[in-house]
Amino acid sequence: MLKFLFLILLLGLVFFLLGVKHSRPAQPRKEAPEPKPTAAPQDMVSCAQCGLHLPAEEALPGRGGLFCSALHRQAYEAEHGGGA
């Protein structure tokens, strides 16, 4: 009985190893991808109304400074009489 179980385990191991070997095709090694170039640093400014820092390209100019949104520009100009 013990020999029979040993034989079944041995055959199962052989079939398992053969199945694993055939199921995984050899794949060529891939080289590591080149790192993407990083974007150049941007100048940062702060909103005159709330102080939020944002890239200078995205800031909205207004009377009294630069703003993060049109709403803050309007609020600042209303509070400060429309001028700087």
PyMOL Python script that loads the backbone (N, CA, C, O; Angstrom):
from pymol import cmd

cmd.read_pdbstr("""\
ATOM      1  N   MET A   1       0.820  -1.197   0.000  1.00  0.00           N
ATOM      2  CA  MET A   1       0.000   0.000   0.000  1.00  0.00           C
ATOM      3  C   MET A   1       0.865   1.262   0.000  1.00  0.00           C
ATOM      4  O   MET A   1       0.573   2.213  -0.726  1.00  0.00           O
ATOM      5  N   LEU A   2       1.920   1.276   0.806  1.00  0.00           N
ATOM      6  CA  LEU A   2       2.806   2.427   0.906  1.00  0.00           C
ATOM      7  C   LEU A   2       3.566   2.648  -0.399  1.00  0.00           C
ATOM      8  O   LEU A   2       3.801   3.783  -0.814  1.00  0.00           O
ATOM      9  N   LYS A   3       3.951   1.520  -1.048  1.00  0.00           N
ATOM     10  CA  LYS A   3       4.641   1.628  -2.329  1.00  0.00           C
ATOM     11  C   LYS A   3       3.717   2.247  -3.381  1.00  0.00           C
ATOM     12  O   LYS A   3       4.156   3.042  -4.211  1.00  0.00           O
ATOM     13  N   PHE A   4       2.456   1.882  -3.338  1.00  0.00           N
ATOM     14  CA  PHE A   4       1.473   2.405  -4.283  1.00  0.00           C
ATOM     15  C   PHE A   4       1.306   3.917  -4.120  1.00  0.00           C
ATOM     16  O   PHE A   4       1.282   4.641  -5.115  1.00  0.00           O
ATOM     17  N   LEU A   5       1.189   4.407  -2.878  1.00  0.00           N
ATOM     18  CA  LEU A   5       1.082   5.847  -2.622  1.00  0.00           C
ATOM     19  C   LEU A   5       2.341   6.587  -3.042  1.00  0.00           C
ATOM     20  O   LEU A   5       2.261   7.685  -3.592  1.00  0.00           O
ATOM     21  N   PHE A   6       3.495   6.002  -2.791  1.00  0.00           N
ATOM     22  CA  PHE A   6       4.762   6.611  -3.177  1.00  0.00           C
ATOM     23  C   PHE A   6       4.837   6.734  -4.700  1.00  0.00           C
ATOM     24  O   PHE A   6       5.265   7.765  -5.219  1.00  0.00           O
ATOM     25  N   LEU A   7       4.423   5.689  -5.414  1.00  0.00           N
ATOM     26  CA  LEU A   7       4.429   5.689  -6.876  1.00  0.00           C
ATOM     27  C   LEU A   7       3.488   6.767  -7.421  1.00  0.00           C
ATOM     28  O   LEU A   7       3.837   7.467  -8.373  1.00  0.00           O
ATOM     29  N   ILE A   8       2.299   6.906  -6.825  1.00  0.00           N
ATOM     30  CA  ILE A   8       1.338   7.933  -7.263  1.00  0.00           C
ATOM     31  C   ILE A   8       1.922   9.331  -7.028  1.00  0.00           C
ATOM     32  O   ILE A   8       1.818  10.200  -7.894  1.00  0.00           O
ATOM     33  N   LEU A   9       2.526   9.545  -5.876  1.00  0.00           N
ATOM     34  CA  LEU A   9       3.142  10.848  -5.587  1.00  0.00           C
ATOM     35  C   LEU A   9       4.277  11.144  -6.560  1.00  0.00           C
ATOM     36  O   LEU A   9       4.400  12.270  -7.041  1.00  0.00           O
ATOM     37  N   LEU A  10       5.097  10.158  -6.851  1.00  0.00           N
ATOM     38  CA  LEU A  10       6.218  10.332  -7.766  1.00  0.00           C
ATOM     39  C   LEU A  10       5.717  10.669  -9.174  1.00  0.00           C
ATOM     40  O   LEU A  10       6.243  11.577  -9.817  1.00  0.00           O
ATOM     41  N   LEU A  11       4.712   9.946  -9.650  1.00  0.00           N
ATOM     42  CA  LEU A  11       4.146  10.232 -10.971  1.00  0.00           C
ATOM     43  C   LEU A  11       3.483  11.608 -11.007  1.00  0.00           C
ATOM     44  O   LEU A  11       3.597  12.334 -11.995  1.00  0.00           O
ATOM     45  N   GLY A  12       2.798  11.958  -9.937  1.00  0.00           N
ATOM     46  CA  GLY A  12       2.184  13.282  -9.873  1.00  0.00           C
ATOM     47  C   GLY A  12       3.221  14.384  -9.930  1.00  0.00           C
ATOM     48  O   GLY A  12       3.011  15.401 -10.591  1.00  0.00           O
ATOM     49  N   LEU A  13       4.331  14.196  -9.250  1.00  0.00           N
ATOM     50  CA  LEU A  13       5.408  15.178  -9.260  1.00  0.00           C
ATOM     51  C   LEU A  13       6.012  15.313 -10.652  1.00  0.00           C
ATOM     52  O   LEU A  13       6.282  16.422 -11.112  1.00  0.00           O
ATOM     53  N   VAL A  14       6.222  14.188 -11.319  1.00  0.00           N
ATOM     54  CA  VAL A  14       6.785  14.212 -12.674  1.00  0.00           C
ATOM     55  C   VAL A  14       5.846  14.947 -13.620  1.00  0.00           C
ATOM     56  O   VAL A  14       6.285  15.813 -14.375  1.00  0.00           O
ATOM     57  N   PHE A  15       4.561  14.614 -13.589  1.00  0.00           N
ATOM     58  CA  PHE A  15       3.600  15.284 -14.470  1.00  0.00           C
ATOM     59  C   PHE A  15       3.493  16.778 -14.140  1.00  0.00           C
ATOM     60  O   PHE A  15       3.347  17.607 -15.038  1.00  0.00           O
ATOM     61  N   PHE A  16       3.564  17.109 -12.864  1.00  0.00           N
ATOM     62  CA  PHE A  16       3.506  18.511 -12.460  1.00  0.00           C
ATOM     63  C   PHE A  16       4.695  19.279 -13.024  1.00  0.00           C
ATOM     64  O   PHE A  16       4.529  20.358 -13.592  1.00  0.00           O
ATOM     65  N   LEU A  17       5.892  18.723 -12.869  1.00  0.00           N
ATOM     66  CA  LEU A  17       7.090  19.407 -13.357  1.00  0.00           C
ATOM     67  C   LEU A  17       7.085  19.518 -14.875  1.00  0.00           C
ATOM     68  O   LEU A  17       7.488  20.547 -15.419  1.00  0.00           O
ATOM     69  N   LEU A  18       6.634  18.471 -15.571  1.00  0.00           N
ATOM     70  CA  LEU A  18       6.557  18.542 -17.030  1.00  0.00           C
ATOM     71  C   LEU A  18       5.515  19.569 -17.471  1.00  0.00           C
ATOM     72  O   LEU A  18       5.734  20.292 -18.443  1.00  0.00           O
ATOM     73  N   GLY A  19       4.411  19.638 -16.781  1.00  0.00           N
ATOM     74  CA  GLY A  19       3.362  20.601 -17.123  1.00  0.00           C
ATOM     75  C   GLY A  19       3.823  22.026 -16.899  1.00  0.00           C
ATOM     76  O   GLY A  19       3.538  22.907 -17.710  1.00  0.00           O
ATOM     77  N   VAL A  20       4.534  22.263 -15.804  1.00  0.00           N
ATOM     78  CA  VAL A  20       5.036  23.607 -15.525  1.00  0.00           C
ATOM     79  C   VAL A  20       6.080  24.002 -16.556  1.00  0.00           C
ATOM     80  O   VAL A  20       6.109  25.150 -16.999  1.00  0.00           O
ATOM     81  N   LYS A  21       6.927  23.077 -16.938  1.00  0.00           N
ATOM     82  CA  LYS A  21       7.993  23.366 -17.888  1.00  0.00           C
ATOM     83  C   LYS A  21       7.416  23.723 -19.264  1.00  0.00           C
ATOM     84  O   LYS A  21       7.930  24.615 -19.938  1.00  0.00           O
ATOM     85  N   HIS A  22       6.362  23.036 -19.674  1.00  0.00           N
ATOM     86  CA  HIS A  22       5.771  23.279 -20.988  1.00  0.00           C
ATOM     87  C   HIS A  22       4.809  24.468 -20.992  1.00  0.00           C
ATOM     88  O   HIS A  22       4.575  25.064 -22.043  1.00  0.00           O
ATOM     89  N   SER A  23       4.261  24.812 -19.859  1.00  0.00           N
ATOM     90  CA  SER A  23       3.285  25.901 -19.844  1.00  0.00           C
ATOM     91  C   SER A  23       3.936  27.280 -19.839  1.00  0.00           C
ATOM     92  O   SER A  23       3.289  28.273 -20.172  1.00  0.00           O
ATOM     93  N   ARG A  24       5.203  27.345 -19.467  1.00  0.00           N
ATOM     94  CA  ARG A  24       5.895  28.637 -19.442  1.00  0.00           C
ATOM     95  C   ARG A  24       6.919  28.686 -20.562  1.00  0.00           C
ATOM     96  O   ARG A  24       7.990  28.093 -20.434  1.00  0.00           O
ATOM     97  N   PRO A  25       6.618  29.383 -21.669  1.00  0.00           N
ATOM     98  CA  PRO A  25       7.611  29.496 -22.735  1.00  0.00           C
ATOM     99  C   PRO A  25       8.753  30.400 -22.270  1.00  0.00           C
ATOM    100  O   PRO A  25       8.559  31.319 -21.474  1.00  0.00           O
ATOM    101  N   ALA A  26       9.925  30.120 -22.780  1.00  0.00           N
ATOM    102  CA  ALA A  26      11.080  30.940 -22.416  1.00  0.00           C
ATOM    103  C   ALA A  26      10.884  32.344 -22.969  1.00  0.00           C
ATOM    104  O   ALA A  26      10.588  32.525 -24.150  1.00  0.00           O
ATOM    105  N   GLN A  27      11.052  33.327 -22.104  1.00  0.00           N
ATOM    106  CA  GLN A  27      10.892  34.717 -22.516  1.00  0.00           C
ATOM    107  C   GLN A  27      12.244  35.411 -22.476  1.00  0.00           C
ATOM    108  O   GLN A  27      13.011  35.244 -21.528  1.00  0.00           O
ATOM    109  N   PRO A  28      12.528  36.185 -23.507  1.00  0.00           N
ATOM    110  CA  PRO A  28      13.805  36.915 -23.481  1.00  0.00           C
ATOM    111  C   PRO A  28      13.775  37.961 -22.363  1.00  0.00           C
ATOM    112  O   PRO A  28      12.718  38.504 -22.040  1.00  0.00           O
ATOM    113  N   ARG A  29      14.906  38.227 -21.797  1.00  0.00           N
ATOM    114  CA  ARG A  29      14.975  39.227 -20.734  1.00  0.00           C
ATOM    115  C   ARG A  29      14.738  40.606 -21.312  1.00  0.00           C
ATOM    116  O   ARG A  29      15.281  40.969 -22.355  1.00  0.00           O
ATOM    117  N   LYS A  30      13.925  41.355 -20.618  1.00  0.00           N
ATOM    118  CA  LYS A  30      13.632  42.714 -21.064  1.00  0.00           C
ATOM    119  C   LYS A  30      14.577  43.671 -20.350  1.00  0.00           C
ATOM    120  O   LYS A  30      14.847  43.537 -19.156  1.00  0.00           O
ATOM    121  N   GLU A  31      15.066  44.625 -21.104  1.00  0.00           N
ATOM    122  CA  GLU A  31      15.914  45.640 -20.494  1.00  0.00           C
ATOM    123  C   GLU A  31      15.032  46.627 -19.750  1.00  0.00           C
ATOM    124  O   GLU A  31      13.876  46.840 -20.117  1.00  0.00           O
ATOM    125  N   ALA A  32      15.570  47.214 -18.729  1.00  0.00           N
ATOM    126  CA  ALA A  32      14.818  48.201 -17.960  1.00  0.00           C
ATOM    127  C   ALA A  32      14.516  49.396 -18.863  1.00  0.00           C
ATOM    128  O   ALA A  32      15.397  49.868 -19.582  1.00  0.00           O
ATOM    129  N   PRO A  33      13.275  49.889 -18.827  1.00  0.00           N
ATOM    130  CA  PRO A  33      12.944  51.042 -19.670  1.00  0.00           C
ATOM    131  C   PRO A  33      13.712  52.274 -19.212  1.00  0.00           C
ATOM    132  O   PRO A  33      14.010  52.449 -18.031  1.00  0.00           O
ATOM    133  N   GLU A  34      14.016  53.110 -20.179  1.00  0.00           N
ATOM    134  CA  GLU A  34      14.733  54.342 -19.847  1.00  0.00           C
ATOM    135  C   GLU A  34      13.794  55.263 -19.074  1.00  0.00           C
ATOM    136  O   GLU A  34      12.611  55.360 -19.399  1.00  0.00           O
ATOM    137  N   PRO A  35      14.311  55.928 -18.068  1.00  0.00           N
ATOM    138  CA  PRO A  35      13.445  56.836 -17.308  1.00  0.00           C
ATOM    139  C   PRO A  35      12.999  58.005 -18.182  1.00  0.00           C
ATOM    140  O   PRO A  35      13.758  58.518 -19.004  1.00  0.00           O
ATOM    141  N   LYS A  36      11.752  58.407 -17.980  1.00  0.00           N
ATOM    142  CA  LYS A  36      11.218  59.530 -18.748  1.00  0.00           C
ATOM    143  C   LYS A  36      11.862  60.823 -18.262  1.00  0.00           C
ATOM    144  O   LYS A  36      12.100  60.989 -17.065  1.00  0.00           O
ATOM    145  N   PRO A  37      12.143  61.731 -19.178  1.00  0.00           N
ATOM    146  CA  PRO A  37      12.720  63.001 -18.726  1.00  0.00           C
ATOM    147  C   PRO A  37      11.697  63.759 -17.876  1.00  0.00           C
ATOM    148  O   PRO A  37      10.509  63.800 -18.195  1.00  0.00           O
ATOM    149  N   THR A  38      12.178  64.342 -16.813  1.00  0.00           N
ATOM    150  CA  THR A  38      11.284  65.091 -15.936  1.00  0.00           C
ATOM    151  C   THR A  38      11.052  66.481 -16.501  1.00  0.00           C
ATOM    152  O   THR A  38      11.894  67.023 -17.216  1.00  0.00           O
ATOM    153  N   ALA A  39       9.923  67.042 -16.178  1.00  0.00           N
ATOM    154  CA  ALA A  39       9.592  68.380 -16.648  1.00  0.00           C
ATOM    155  C   ALA A  39      10.482  69.401 -15.948  1.00  0.00           C
ATOM    156  O   ALA A  39      10.923  69.199 -14.816  1.00  0.00           O
ATOM    157  N   ALA A  40      10.727  70.473 -16.634  1.00  0.00           N
ATOM    158  CA  ALA A  40      11.541  71.543 -16.059  1.00  0.00           C
ATOM    159  C   ALA A  40      10.799  72.168 -14.877  1.00  0.00           C
ATOM    160  O   ALA A  40       9.570  72.240 -14.888  1.00  0.00           O
ATOM    161  N   PRO A  41      11.526  72.614 -13.867  1.00  0.00           N
ATOM    162  CA  PRO A  41      10.860  73.255 -12.724  1.00  0.00           C
ATOM    163  C   PRO A  41      10.083  74.488 -13.173  1.00  0.00           C
ATOM    164  O   PRO A  41      10.497  75.200 -14.088  1.00  0.00           O
ATOM    165  N   GLN A  42       8.964  74.727 -12.524  1.00  0.00           N
ATOM    166  CA  GLN A  42       8.131  75.874 -12.872  1.00  0.00           C
ATOM    167  C   GLN A  42       8.203  76.918 -11.765  1.00  0.00           C
ATOM    168  O   GLN A  42       8.380  76.596 -10.591  1.00  0.00           O
ATOM    169  N   ASP A  43       8.060  78.169 -12.168  1.00  0.00           N
ATOM    170  CA  ASP A  43       7.981  79.233 -11.171  1.00  0.00           C
ATOM    171  C   ASP A  43       6.629  79.140 -10.481  1.00  0.00           C
ATOM    172  O   ASP A  43       5.598  78.953 -11.127  1.00  0.00           O
ATOM    173  N   MET A  44       6.648  79.274  -9.155  1.00  0.00           N
ATOM    174  CA  MET A  44       5.424  79.208  -8.365  1.00  0.00           C
ATOM    175  C   MET A  44       5.102  80.600  -7.833  1.00  0.00           C
ATOM    176  O   MET A  44       5.991  81.376  -7.484  1.00  0.00           O
ATOM    177  N   VAL A  45       3.805  80.891  -7.780  1.00  0.00           N
ATOM    178  CA  VAL A  45       3.322  82.160  -7.220  1.00  0.00           C
ATOM    179  C   VAL A  45       2.209  81.833  -6.231  1.00  0.00           C
ATOM    180  O   VAL A  45       1.699  80.713  -6.208  1.00  0.00           O
ATOM    181  N   SER A  46       1.840  82.806  -5.426  1.00  0.00           N
ATOM    182  CA  SER A  46       0.739  82.565  -4.485  1.00  0.00           C
ATOM    183  C   SER A  46      -0.422  83.494  -4.826  1.00  0.00           C
ATOM    184  O   SER A  46      -0.233  84.618  -5.290  1.00  0.00           O
ATOM    185  N   CYS A  47      -1.610  82.994  -4.583  1.00  0.00           N
ATOM    186  CA  CYS A  47      -2.832  83.754  -4.830  1.00  0.00           C
ATOM    187  C   CYS A  47      -2.897  84.915  -3.833  1.00  0.00           C
ATOM    188  O   CYS A  47      -2.679  84.718  -2.637  1.00  0.00           O
ATOM    189  N   ALA A  48      -3.194  86.113  -4.317  1.00  0.00           N
ATOM    190  CA  ALA A  48      -3.269  87.294  -3.448  1.00  0.00           C
ATOM    191  C   ALA A  48      -4.458  87.215  -2.496  1.00  0.00           C
ATOM    192  O   ALA A  48      -4.462  87.896  -1.471  1.00  0.00           O
ATOM    193  N   GLN A  49      -5.464  86.405  -2.806  1.00  0.00           N
ATOM    194  CA  GLN A  49      -6.655  86.303  -1.956  1.00  0.00           C
ATOM    195  C   GLN A  49      -6.498  85.232  -0.874  1.00  0.00           C
ATOM    196  O   GLN A  49      -6.722  85.503   0.306  1.00  0.00           O
ATOM    197  N   CYS A  50      -6.114  84.015  -1.275  1.00  0.00           N
ATOM    198  CA  CYS A  50      -6.093  82.907  -0.311  1.00  0.00           C
ATOM    199  C   CYS A  50      -4.698  82.394   0.023  1.00  0.00           C
ATOM    200  O   CYS A  50      -4.543  81.640   0.984  1.00  0.00           O
ATOM    201  N   GLY A  51      -3.683  82.778  -0.737  1.00  0.00           N
ATOM    202  CA  GLY A  51      -2.326  82.343  -0.454  1.00  0.00           C
ATOM    203  C   GLY A  51      -1.943  81.003  -1.071  1.00  0.00           C
ATOM    204  O   GLY A  51      -0.827  80.530  -0.858  1.00  0.00           O
ATOM    205  N   LEU A  52      -2.835  80.388  -1.824  1.00  0.00           N
ATOM    206  CA  LEU A  52      -2.550  79.104  -2.458  1.00  0.00           C
ATOM    207  C   LEU A  52      -1.388  79.257  -3.427  1.00  0.00           C
ATOM    208  O   LEU A  52      -1.351  80.206  -4.211  1.00  0.00           O
ATOM    209  N   HIS A  53      -0.432  78.321  -3.378  1.00  0.00           N
ATOM    210  CA  HIS A  53       0.679  78.328  -4.320  1.00  0.00           C
ATOM    211  C   HIS A  53       0.285  77.551  -5.563  1.00  0.00           C
ATOM    212  O   HIS A  53      -0.276  76.458  -5.482  1.00  0.00           O
ATOM    213  N   LEU A  54       0.591  78.136  -6.717  1.00  0.00           N
ATOM    214  CA  LEU A  54       0.262  77.500  -7.986  1.00  0.00           C
ATOM    215  C   LEU A  54       1.296  77.893  -9.027  1.00  0.00           C
ATOM    216  O   LEU A  54       1.985  78.898  -8.856  1.00  0.00           O
ATOM    217  N   PRO A  55       1.420  77.118 -10.112  1.00  0.00           N
ATOM    218  CA  PRO A  55       2.374  77.480 -11.166  1.00  0.00           C
ATOM    219  C   PRO A  55       2.018  78.833 -11.770  1.00  0.00           C
ATOM    220  O   PRO A  55       0.843  79.155 -11.943  1.00  0.00           O
ATOM    221  N   ALA A  56       3.039  79.618 -12.087  1.00  0.00           N
ATOM    222  CA  ALA A  56       2.821  80.956 -12.643  1.00  0.00           C
ATOM    223  C   ALA A  56       2.015  80.903 -13.942  1.00  0.00           C
ATOM    224  O   ALA A  56       1.254  81.823 -14.243  1.00  0.00           O
ATOM    225  N   GLU A  57       2.184  79.824 -14.709  1.00  0.00           N
ATOM    226  CA  GLU A  57       1.436  79.685 -15.974  1.00  0.00           C
ATOM    227  C   GLU A  57      -0.068  79.611 -15.749  1.00  0.00           C
ATOM    228  O   GLU A  57      -0.836  80.039 -16.610  1.00  0.00           O
ATOM    229  N   GLU A  58      -0.510  79.072 -14.598  1.00  0.00           N
ATOM    230  CA  GLU A  58      -1.928  78.879 -14.334  1.00  0.00           C
ATOM    231  C   GLU A  58      -2.560  80.045 -13.579  1.00  0.00           C
ATOM    232  O   GLU A  58      -3.780  80.086 -13.418  1.00  0.00           O
ATOM    233  N   ALA A  59      -1.756  80.980 -13.119  1.00  0.00           N
ATOM    234  CA  ALA A  59      -2.277  82.096 -12.327  1.00  0.00           C
ATOM    235  C   ALA A  59      -3.003  83.101 -13.217  1.00  0.00           C
ATOM    236  O   ALA A  59      -2.625  83.321 -14.368  1.00  0.00           O
ATOM    237  N   LEU A  60      -4.046  83.702 -12.664  1.00  0.00           N
ATOM    238  CA  LEU A  60      -4.795  84.729 -13.384  1.00  0.00           C
ATOM    239  C   LEU A  60      -4.360  86.101 -12.876  1.00  0.00           C
ATOM    240  O   LEU A  60      -4.439  86.373 -11.678  1.00  0.00           O
ATOM    241  N   PRO A  61      -3.900  86.966 -13.779  1.00  0.00           N
ATOM    242  CA  PRO A  61      -3.503  88.301 -13.334  1.00  0.00           C
ATOM    243  C   PRO A  61      -4.736  89.163 -13.050  1.00  0.00           C
ATOM    244  O   PRO A  61      -5.794  88.982 -13.652  1.00  0.00           O
ATOM    245  N   GLY A  62      -4.573  90.076 -12.144  1.00  0.00           N
ATOM    246  CA  GLY A  62      -5.658  90.984 -11.808  1.00  0.00           C
ATOM    247  C   GLY A  62      -5.103  92.213 -11.123  1.00  0.00           C
ATOM    248  O   GLY A  62      -3.896  92.322 -10.904  1.00  0.00           O
ATOM    249  N   ARG A  63      -5.992  93.145 -10.781  1.00  0.00           N
ATOM    250  CA  ARG A  63      -5.532  94.327 -10.049  1.00  0.00           C
ATOM    251  C   ARG A  63      -5.227  93.903  -8.626  1.00  0.00           C
ATOM    252  O   ARG A  63      -6.127  93.518  -7.880  1.00  0.00           O
ATOM    253  N   GLY A  64      -3.990  93.970  -8.258  1.00  0.00           N
ATOM    254  CA  GLY A  64      -3.604  93.593  -6.910  1.00  0.00           C
ATOM    255  C   GLY A  64      -2.762  92.338  -6.844  1.00  0.00           C
ATOM    256  O   GLY A  64      -2.353  91.942  -5.752  1.00  0.00           O
ATOM    257  N   GLY A  65      -2.485  91.696  -7.965  1.00  0.00           N
ATOM    258  CA  GLY A  65      -1.622  90.521  -7.933  1.00  0.00           C
ATOM    259  C   GLY A  65      -2.096  89.402  -8.828  1.00  0.00           C
ATOM    260  O   GLY A  65      -2.813  89.617  -9.805  1.00  0.00           O
ATOM    261  N   LEU A  66      -1.680  88.214  -8.474  1.00  0.00           N
ATOM    262  CA  LEU A  66      -2.033  87.018  -9.222  1.00  0.00           C
ATOM    263  C   LEU A  66      -3.002  86.192  -8.380  1.00  0.00           C
ATOM    264  O   LEU A  66      -2.928  86.189  -7.151  1.00  0.00           O
ATOM    265  N   PHE A  67      -3.922  85.482  -9.065  1.00  0.00           N
ATOM    266  CA  PHE A  67      -4.990  84.771  -8.366  1.00  0.00           C
ATOM    267  C   PHE A  67      -5.130  83.349  -8.892  1.00  0.00           C
ATOM    268  O   PHE A  67      -4.762  83.046 -10.027  1.00  0.00           O
ATOM    269  N   CYS A  68      -5.677  82.478  -8.027  1.00  0.00           N
ATOM    270  CA  CYS A  68      -5.862  81.071  -8.407  1.00  0.00           C
ATOM    271  C   CYS A  68      -7.150  80.862  -9.192  1.00  0.00           C
ATOM    272  O   CYS A  68      -7.284  79.858  -9.892  1.00  0.00           O
ATOM    273  N   SER A  69      -8.100  81.788  -9.091  1.00  0.00           N
ATOM    274  CA  SER A  69      -9.358  81.650  -9.833  1.00  0.00           C
ATOM    275  C   SER A  69      -9.971  83.024 -10.067  1.00  0.00           C
ATOM    276  O   SER A  69      -9.609  84.006  -9.419  1.00  0.00           O
ATOM    277  N   ALA A  70     -10.908  83.067 -11.009  1.00  0.00           N
ATOM    278  CA  ALA A  70     -11.594  84.324 -11.301  1.00  0.00           C
ATOM    279  C   ALA A  70     -12.427  84.768 -10.094  1.00  0.00           C
ATOM    280  O   ALA A  70     -12.577  85.965  -9.848  1.00  0.00           O
ATOM    281  N   LEU A  71     -12.965  83.806  -9.347  1.00  0.00           N
ATOM    282  CA  LEU A  71     -13.756  84.135  -8.167  1.00  0.00           C
ATOM    283  C   LEU A  71     -12.908  84.854  -7.122  1.00  0.00           C
ATOM    284  O   LEU A  71     -13.359  85.835  -6.531  1.00  0.00           O
ATOM    285  N   HIS A  72     -11.693  84.380  -6.889  1.00  0.00           N
ATOM    286  CA  HIS A  72     -10.822  85.038  -5.924  1.00  0.00           C
ATOM    287  C   HIS A  72     -10.370  86.402  -6.426  1.00  0.00           C
ATOM    288  O   HIS A  72     -10.213  87.335  -5.638  1.00  0.00           O
ATOM    289  N   ARG A  73     -10.161  86.521  -7.733  1.00  0.00           N
ATOM    290  CA  ARG A  73      -9.799  87.825  -8.285  1.00  0.00           C
ATOM    291  C   ARG A  73     -10.929  88.815  -8.060  1.00  0.00           C
ATOM    292  O   ARG A  73     -10.680  89.951  -7.656  1.00  0.00           O
ATOM    293  N   GLN A  74     -12.165  88.407  -8.314  1.00  0.00           N
ATOM    294  CA  GLN A  74     -13.313  89.292  -8.108  1.00  0.00           C
ATOM    295  C   GLN A  74     -13.479  89.652  -6.633  1.00  0.00           C
ATOM    296  O   GLN A  74     -13.744  90.807  -6.301  1.00  0.00           O
ATOM    297  N   ALA A  75     -13.324  88.670  -5.752  1.00  0.00           N
ATOM    298  CA  ALA A  75     -13.476  88.927  -4.318  1.00  0.00           C
ATOM    299  C   ALA A  75     -12.410  89.900  -3.830  1.00  0.00           C
ATOM    300  O   ALA A  75     -12.711  90.807  -3.054  1.00  0.00           O
ATOM    301  N   TYR A  76     -11.182  89.725  -4.272  1.00  0.00           N
ATOM    302  CA  TYR A  76     -10.094  90.607  -3.847  1.00  0.00           C
ATOM    303  C   TYR A  76     -10.349  92.032  -4.326  1.00  0.00           C
ATOM    304  O   TYR A  76     -10.197  92.990  -3.569  1.00  0.00           O
ATOM    305  N   GLU A  77     -10.735  92.159  -5.584  1.00  0.00           N
ATOM    306  CA  GLU A  77     -10.966  93.493  -6.139  1.00  0.00           C
ATOM    307  C   GLU A  77     -12.169  94.159  -5.470  1.00  0.00           C
ATOM    308  O   GLU A  77     -12.171  95.379  -5.302  1.00  0.00           O
ATOM    309  N   ALA A  78     -13.188  93.394  -5.084  1.00  0.00           N
ATOM    310  CA  ALA A  78     -14.347  93.974  -4.392  1.00  0.00           C
ATOM    311  C   ALA A  78     -13.938  94.445  -2.985  1.00  0.00           C
ATOM    312  O   ALA A  78     -14.379  95.504  -2.538  1.00  0.00           O
ATOM    313  N   GLU A  79     -13.105  93.672  -2.294  1.00  0.00           N
ATOM    314  CA  GLU A  79     -12.670  94.038  -0.945  1.00  0.00           C
ATOM    315  C   GLU A  79     -11.730  95.225  -0.935  1.00  0.00           C
ATOM    316  O   GLU A  79     -11.740  96.020   0.005  1.00  0.00           O
ATOM    317  N   HIS A  80     -10.926  95.352  -1.963  1.00  0.00           N
ATOM    318  CA  HIS A  80      -9.903  96.397  -1.996  1.00  0.00           C
ATOM    319  C   HIS A  80     -10.269  97.540  -2.922  1.00  0.00           C
ATOM    320  O   HIS A  80      -9.378  98.268  -3.359  1.00  0.00           O
ATOM    321  N   GLY A  81     -11.476  97.720  -3.224  1.00  0.00           N
ATOM    322  CA  GLY A  81     -11.939  98.863  -4.011  1.00  0.00           C
ATOM    323  C   GLY A  81     -11.499  98.849  -5.468  1.00  0.00           C
ATOM    324  O   GLY A  81     -11.474  99.900  -6.110  1.00  0.00           O
ATOM    325  N   GLY A  82     -11.157  97.701  -5.995  1.00  0.00           N
ATOM    326  CA  GLY A  82     -10.852  97.598  -7.423  1.00  0.00           C
ATOM    327  C   GLY A  82      -9.443  98.015  -7.782  1.00  0.00           C
ATOM    328  O   GLY A  82      -9.115  98.027  -8.968  1.00  0.00           O
ATOM    329  N   GLY A  83      -8.599  98.355  -6.841  1.00  0.00           N
ATOM    330  CA  GLY A  83      -7.233  98.756  -7.193  1.00  0.00           C
ATOM    331  C   GLY A  83      -6.245  98.279  -6.151  1.00  0.00           C
ATOM    332  O   GLY A  83      -6.598  97.809  -5.069  1.00  0.00           O
ATOM    333  N   ALA A  84      -4.990  98.426  -6.533  1.00  0.00           N
ATOM    334  CA  ALA A  84      -3.942  97.977  -5.608  1.00  0.00           C
ATOM    335  C   ALA A  84      -3.289  99.122  -4.920  1.00  0.00           C
ATOM    336  O   ALA A  84      -2.386  98.921  -4.108  1.00  0.00           O
TER     337      ALA A  84
END
""", "prot")
cmd.dss("prot")
cmd.show_as("cartoon", "prot")
cmd.util.cbc("prot")
cmd.orient("prot")
